[in-house]
Amino acid sequence: MNERLENSASPYLRSHAGNPVAWFPWGEEAFAQARRRDVPVMVSIGYSTCHWCHVMARESFSDERTAAALNADFVAIKVDREEHPEVDAAYMAAASAFTQHLGWPLTVFVTPEGRPFYAGTYFPPEPRGGMPSFPQVLEAAREAWTERREQVDETAVAVVAALAEARNAPDGAGTTPDVGEIAGAASAIAAREDREYGGFGGEDPATPKFPIATALRFLQTGTVRATDPEAAAVAERALGAMAASPLRDDVEGGFFRYATRRDWTVPHYERMLTDNAQLLEIAVDAGDESTARGIAAFLTEVLQQPSGGFGAAQDSESWIDGQRSEGGFYLRDAAGRSSLDPPAVDGKVVTGWNGLAIAALARAGTRYGEPAWIESARWAADAVLGANVRPDGSLVRASLDDIASPASATLADYGQFAGGLLALTVATGEVAYALRARELVEASLERPEDPRSPIRAPGGGDAVLAGQDLSAPDAASDGDEPSGPASLADAAYVLWLLGGGDRWRALAEQTVAAHAASALSQPLAYGALLRTAARLARPPRQLVVVSERPEALLVTTARAIPADIVTIVTAEQAHDLALAGFELFEGKLERGGAPTAYDCVRFACRLPVTDPAGLAA
């Protein structure tokens, strides 16, 4: 058993601890070993719910002969892309110089200095369909290193230089998009709708189709609903199509990662925390209570771990009748599943992804009067604050069984987790979560005392990549989750929305403006940033209800109102929030001992009301 992997904070790495390959985890130790031996490094990147990663592990990494060749001529590094997203992004960008077919497992050959000189994805154990075998690839990489070293070095230097040039390319001069520009971006996204099956994609029946939740959430904003109702309707149609399709597990309620066909059929059966957290938000905003309840059940009953944190994903594969089956478990009804072991859950608690789930459950619990969902969100927040925080207060990327990953948190982790904590304050009235969120946003400023200073990941990103002058492209565009800049901008906006001060609105505006040109030219890839831009473009509605009785009719009436913020607090909680600098709560009290609602537009409040009939929808 490989001791370097068996105690990792990654289930993916632990699953490879029994391989005959002498794996190293990501870190300087592996590159130092390669320099001592004067051999290249093979970096293999995957994740625990990746089907083809499992296949390559069975076919090649478990094979004694293949492992012997790998161990003799290379230093092998195994990377969990979910634990080290910056490493994955850097090598994925490098791989694009060698192949157009990108994905996982990602296989990258690099010099001992970390410079890539060849890359690919899955390689079979024998030549297949024009694809070389993995042993052939190993032999070709070994031969290039030993006999054509100068050419290898030239290629590697050129790849690193190209990445540096792309990374340093400036974005356009920034101003915050106005309502007209936001409407134009929404129309451009809506024009890409698949009118027959919903969602986004072309007419080829075999085109894979993803939810693209960040774009759908942008289309649901009040600004888009007001300026282009037809574009806004695209989001509801997409959700309805997905919810009625095989992409949704109608037994446990969660959604699968993507469909391999245009009509949302033949899913890729892994179920991700990121997708389901965002789709829960979309269902709440669409008023689709049935779909929302199904997703919430999946999050709390399947992904939530004994520690309280949410696991990263559930696998597509499981054992059925002694064989590994992809999707077989999900194709059975509830009775058919009862006798089977379910696919494994990757219990790795990723900081930012938990923030997305915390926010979604807190909002959904408030909207539908489900305190158990809010408690699940609180449990997860407390778990992350316990296991994913270093003694100096900085965040780590992830933990597993309370073992913290050595990987530092990304900017997206800081922004997403701050957003989750703020949503939890809105749902519970507890000021401590908002204070911690404010600290996380401040820590992401290059100069915390100056909200106009540049944002960056606290700690400066991955130290090994930085030492090799190889780093991930600067990315404000979204992948399957909101980007770092977009997440931080949204958290800053919510801090302002709670009355934390104009400095936070200024930070949100400056972050959006810095990437506005790219966002407006490629709106489908920048949905999260455009969502914050849309929220900045219209006066927000803030509804504060002060009540000692959560079951009061005024409270239940307020929960259904689609304001930018609906928060129910006690008088003591309102006092504590105001004392902490959140001026929205200043002077908010019960009137005449009755639950009292304060309905505000950009902090200008109507006269307080105690009668539910006085609340305008």
N, C-alpha and C positions, 0 to 999 in steps of 0.2 A: 504493500500500500504506500502510495506517494505521500509522505508526510507534508510536503509543501502544499498539497492541495486538500488533504482530507479535513483540515481544520479551517478551511476558507469560509468567508462570509457569503459564498456563492454556491447554491446547489449544483449549478452547471459545472463548476470546477470540481466539486466533491464527486460528481458522477464520473469524472475522468481519473480519479485518484488510483483506481485499480488497473488502468491501462499499462501495458508494457513500455509505453513512451515515457521518457524521463522528463515530464513536463515541469516547467517553472511557471509560477504565476507572474502576472505583469509586474515588472520592477527592474531596477538597475542591476540586481544580482545576475539576471540572465544575460544581459549584454556584457557585463564584466567577464562572465564565463566564456562567452563567444570570443571576446578579444584575447583572452588567455589561450584559447584553443585555435584561434585564427580560423573560425568557421562562421558561415552565415547563420542567421536566425530565421526560423519559420514561426510566424505569428498566426495562430489559428483562432479566429474570433467567431463566437456563436452565442447561443443563449439556451436556457433549459427547455423551452417549449418549441424549439425549432426542429421541425421534422427531418430536414436533410442534414442537420447537425447530428441527430441521432443515427441516421443512416451511415454517414461517413465515420462516425465513432465505431459502429459495429463492423463496418467493412475494412477500415484501414487502421484506425488507432488501437483496435483490439487485436490486430494481426501481428504475431511475433516477428515475422520476417520484415514487414514494413517498418515496424517500430525499431528493429535493429539498424536498418539503413538510416532512419531518421536520427537515432541516437548517435550513430557513428559520425555522421557528416554535418549535423546541425545542432543548434540549441533550440529546443522547442518551447514556445510560450503559449499557454492557453488563456484566453481572455473572455470574460463574460461581458458582452457589449452593454448589458444593462447596468453592470457595476462600473464600467469604464466607458461611458458614452463618448468622451473626448478622444480616447484612443481609437474607438471604432470609427468616429467621424474622420479622424486624420487619415487612417489607413483606407477607409472607403474612398476618400478623395484621391488618395494615391493610386488605388486600384483602378480608378477610372482611366488612368493613362494606359492601362494594359487590356482592359476588357469593358465592353458596353453592358455585359450581363452581370449586374451587381446584385449582391444579396448575401445570405448566410447559409452555410458557413463561409466566412471570408478567409482566404488563405493567402498570406503575404510573405514573401521572402525579402529579408532586409539585411543590410550589412551590420557588422557589430556596432557601428555608429548609429544604427537605427534608420538608415536610408533605404527605402524600398527599391528593389530592382526587378521584381516580377510579382504578379498577383493573379489570383483567380478565385473561384468560389468552390463549389463541390467538385471533387474529382473522384471517379469511380475506381474500384480496385483493378479493373482491366479496361483496355480501350473500349469505348462504347459510343456509337453514334457520332464519330468524328472527334470525340473528346479523348485526350490522352489519359492514361491511367495515372493514379497518384504515384506509384513507383517510378513511372517514366518522368513525371514532373520532378520528383526528387533527384533523379539521376541527371536531368537536364540542368537543374539549379546547381548541383554539385559540380558538374563539368564546367559550367560557366564560371563558377567561383574559382576553381583551381586552374583553369586553362585560359580564361578570357577575363582576368580580373580587371584589367584596365577598362574594358568595355562595360563591365558591370558597374564600376565606379562612375563612369561617365553617365550612364543611364540614371543611377541613383541620384547624382548631383543635379541632373536636369529635372527630375521629378520634384525634388525638394525645392528647387528654385521656382518651378512653375506654381507650386502650392503657395510659396511665400508671396509671389506676385498676385495671385488670386486673393489671398488673405488680406493684402494691403490695399486692394483696389478700393477707392473711396466710393461711398454711396452719394447720391445726389444731395445738393444743398437742401436742408430740410425746413419745411414748415408743416404745421399740423394740418391734415386734410380738412377742407371745409365740407359742408353738407352736400354740395353738388358733387365733389370728388368722391365722397363716400357712396353716394347713390350710383355714380358711374362704376365704381368698383363692384358694387352689388349686382348691377346689371350685367357686367362682364362675367361674373361667376354664374349668374342665372342662365346666361346664354349657353353655358356648357352642360346644362341639365340634360339627362337622358329622359326625354319626354315620354317614352314608353314604359320604362321600368323604374324611373326615379334615380336620384343620385347623379353622379357625374361620370361620364365615359362616352366612348364612341359606339358605333353600330356593330362592331365585330362581336359576335356572340361569345367568343372565347376571351374577351378582354377582362382581366381581373378588375374587380370593383371594390374600393375601400369606402368606408363611411365619410372620411375627411371631415371629422367632427368640428375642427376649428373653423372651417368655412361655414358650416351650418350654424354654428353659434353666432357668427358675425351677422348672418342673414336674419337672425331672430332679434336683433337689437331694435330698440324703439325708433332709432333714426331710420333704419331701413324700412321698418313697417310703415312709417309715416311717409317716406319719400318714394318708395317703390314696393307697394304691397304684393305685387306679383313675384318679385324677387324673394321677398320674405316667405311667400307660400312654398317656394322650392324646398325650404328646410322641413316643413311639415310633411310635404309629399315624400321626401326622401326617408324621413323617419317612419312614416306609415308603410312605405314599400319594404323597408328593412324589417320592420316588426312583423309583417305578414309573410316573410320569406324564410327559407331555411337558414338564413344568417342568424336568426334568433333561435335560441334553444327554448322551445315552448314547455319544457319540463322544469328547468331551473331558472329561466328568465334572462340569462346573460346573452350577450352577442358575441359571435365568433369574430376573428380578426378581419377576414375579408372573404369575398366570394370569388371563385375562379371563373365564373361566368357572368355575363352582362345582366342576366335576370336575377341575380342574387342567389343562384343555386350553387351547389357543390362548394360548400365553404371550406376554407382552411381552418381546421377545427380548434386551434388554440384560442383561449379567451383571455384577453389582456385587461389589466386593471385600468390602463390609460384610456382605452376605448370605452369601457363600460362606465367609468366615472364621467366622461364627457357626454356620453349618450344619455346618462341620467339627467344631466343638466338640460339637454335638448328636450327630453320628454317632459320635464317640469315646465319649461317655457312654452312647449306646445300644448300643454294641458292634457297630455296623454297619461292619465293616472295609472292605467293598467300596465303600460310598458314601464313606467317609472317604478311601480311596485315590484315588477319582475326583476329589474336590474338591481334594486336595493336588496332584494332577497338574495340574489347571487353574490353581491358584494359581502353581505353580512354573514351569510350561511356557508359560502364556499371559500371565498378568498380571505376572510378575516382570520388571522392566526391566533393561537392561544395567548400570545403576548399582547394582542390588541391591534397590532399593525396589520395592514393588508398585504398579502402576498402579491408578487408581481404578475402572475399569470397562472392559468391552468393548462396543462399539456394537451396536445391533440391526440397523443397515443396512450394506450393502456393495454393491459394483458387480458385477452379473451381466449379461453380454451387453449392456454399455453402458448399463444402467439401474440406478437405485438401487432396491434390493430390501430390504424389511424382513423379516428372518427367513429369506430364501431360502437363505443359506449354511447355516444350522442345520438346514434341512429335508433336507439331503443327507447321505448316508452318508460314511464316511471316504474312499472312492474318489472320490465325487463332489466332495468338497471339495478334493481334492489339486490340481485345476487352477484353483482360484479363489483370489483374494486374500481373506484373512479380514477380517472387520469390524475396524475400527481399535480399538486400545486407547488409552484416555485415560491417557497415561503420567504424569499428575500424581501425585506421591507425597504423599498426605495423611498427616500425622503420626499422628493417632489411629487411622485405618483401618489403617495399617501395624501399629500396636500390636495391633489385633485379630488380624491375620493372623500376626504373630510369635508371639503367645500360642497360637493354634490349632495352628500347625505344630510349635511346641516341644512341646506336650502330645501331639499325635498322633505325632510322631517318637519320643518316649519310650515311649508305649504300644505302638507297633507295631515298635519296634526299627529305625527308619529314620533313621540319622544324617544322611542327605542332606537330609531335611526340616528337621532342627535347624540344619544349616549354612545352608540357605536363610533360615531365620528370623534367624540371626546376621548374614548378609550384609545383610538388610533393615535390621536394627537399626543396624548400622554405617553404612549409607547414610543413614538418617534422622539419626543423630547427627552425620554429616558435613555434610549439605546443609540440614537444617531447624533448625539451632541458630545463634542469633545470637552475636556475640562476647561478649555479657554472660551467655550461658548460657540465655537465654529461647528458647522455641520459636516458629517460624513455623508457619502453618497447613499450608503445602505447598511443594513445589518441583517444577520441571520442567527436566530437563537440567542439574541443579545450579544453576538460577536460582531463588533463594528468592523466594517470594511476599511482597509487602509486608504481607499480612494476618497478624495475630498469631494464635497458636494459641488455641483455645477451651479451656474447662475440660475438655470431653470429650477433647480431644487430650492434655492433660496426664494425665488419668486412664487413658485407653486405652493410651497409649504406656508409661506407668509399669507398667501391668499386663502389657504385652508383655515389657518388660525383666525383670520379676520372673519371669515364666514361663521366660524364657531362662536366668536364673540357676538355676532349679530343674532345667532340662534339661541345662545344661552345667557347673554348679558354679562358674561364674565370678562372683566377687564384684563386679566392676566394674559389671555391669549392675544389680545390686541397689542399689549405692550411688547410681548415677545416678537410678534410680527413686525412691529415698528423697528425693533432692534435688528432683525434680519434684513430689512430693506436698507437701513442705515449702513449695515456692514457691507452691502453690495455697492456702496459709493466709494470711489477712489479716495475722496476726502469726505468722510461722514458728516463733517460740520457744514458742508456746502452741497445742497441738493442739486446744484447745477454742475457738479463735477461728473466726470464719466463714470459709467457703471462697469463693473467687472466682477468676475467670480472671486469671492474672498479666498485668499491663498494663492491666487494667480494661476490656477489651472494645474494640469498634470505636470509634475516636476520632471519626470523622465522625458516626456515629449519636449518640454521646454529646453532641456539640456541637449537634445538632439537637433534643435532648431526645426522641429516638426510639430506643428500644432493643427488643431481642427480649424477649418474655415470659419471665419466670423459668420454666424448664422442667426439672423433675426427671423428667417423663414421657419415655418413649422414643419415638423415631421409628422409623427402620429400623436403629437402633444404640443401644447403651446411652447414657443421658443423662450429662451432665457430673457431677452429684452422685453418680449411681449408679456411674459408672466410678471416681471418686475414692474413694468408700467401699469399693469392692471392692479397689482397690490398697492402701488402708490396712489392710484386713483381711488381705491376703496378707503385708504387712510384719509384722503381728503374728504370723501363722501361722509365719513363718520365725524367730520369736524376736526380732523387732526391738523389742519392748517394749509394755507395756500402753497407752501413749499412742496407738498406732495403732489398737488395738481401740476405744478411747474415741472416736477421730475417726470410725471407721466407724459406731459406734453413734449418735453425735450426728447424723451426716449422714442416716442412715436415719430416725431419730426425727423429724427436722425435716420430713420429707415423708410420714410414715407414714399420717396420716389420709387424704390424697389417694390414696396407694397402696392402702390397704385398701378404699376406696370405688370405685376404678377399677382393679382389679388387672391387667386386660389391657393397660393403658397403662403400667404400672410394673413390668414383669417383671424388669428388671435390678436395680432397687432391692430388690424382694422377694427376689430371689435372694440378695443379700447379707444381708438380714434372716434368711432361712432358714439361711444358713451360720452366722450369729451365734447362732442359737437352739439349736445342738447342739454337743457337744464334738467338736472336729476330730480326725481321725486323720492323723498325720504319720509317714511312712515314710522313713527315711534309710538308704541303703546306702552303706557305705564300701568301695570296691574300686578296685584298680589295674587290674583286668581287666574291661572293659565286656562281654566275652562270657561271663563267669562265669555258671553256672547260677542262682546266687542272684540275680544282677542281672536275668536274663530272667524269673525267677519274680516278682520284685518289680514289674516293669513292668506286669504284668497285674492287680495288686491295686488296687481302686477306692478308694484313700485320698484324703483331701483334698489331700495333697501326696505325691508319690513322687519322690524326688531321689536320684540316684546321683552320688557325689562321691569324689574321692581324699582321702586323709588330709590332704594339704597344702591342698586346697580347703576342707575342713572347718575346718581351723585358721584360714585366712584369713577365712572367713565369721564364725567365732566372734569373731575379733579385731576385725572390723568392727561388732560389736554384734548379730549374729544368733545368739542363745543356743541355738537349736535344735541347732546344730552343735557346741556346747561338749562337749569330751571324746569326740567320736565318732572312733574309730580302728578299724583292722583288728585283730581278735583272733587271735593266733597266726599272723600273716601270711596269714590267710584273709579273703576278702570277708565283711563283717559287716553285719547289718541291725539297725536300732534301730526298733522299732515302738512308736509313742507315741500316747497319747490326751491331748490338751491338755497336751503337754509332759511328761506322766508316762510314762516308757518302760518297757516290759517288759525282761527280761534280754536282752542282745544275743544274736543267733543267727547261726550260720554255716552251718547246714543248711537248705536250701530247704524241707524238710518242716516246719520250725519256724515258717514264715510262714503265718499264718491268713488265708484269703481274706476 
